[in-house]
């Protein structure tokens, strides 16, 4: 004896698709570039693997690239030259766009030095007031 499913109505009801989770990324040049393309980290990793394979380049395995992609986006480490070329190609961005140029780091360092100089000047002025 086999059981059969009896519909409750004559018209079939399509199931409701679960809501998509919005893409997120760190607020870094690489993270913003990925979001601008509407890609997940997984999609970038797959694209890196496909492009490297097409070019005949040897790169890390998918599982390692997943970890590296997160570290690159969070600024924990910077991708090496080969990965920078691949990321620029895959994300259709320049090294400047992805934060790979030294100018970006230099500008940030200059801003930090300027803020520290302001702090030192302020502390020196306070010390003069206390000593007087």
Secondary structure, DSSP 4 states (H G I P E B T S, - for coil): -------SSSS--PPPPPPPPPP---SSHHHHHHHHHT--HHHHHHHHHHHHHHHT-----HHHHHHHHHHHHTTSS---HHHHHHHHHHHT--TTTTT-SHHHHHHHHHHHHHHHHHHHHHHHHHHHHHH-
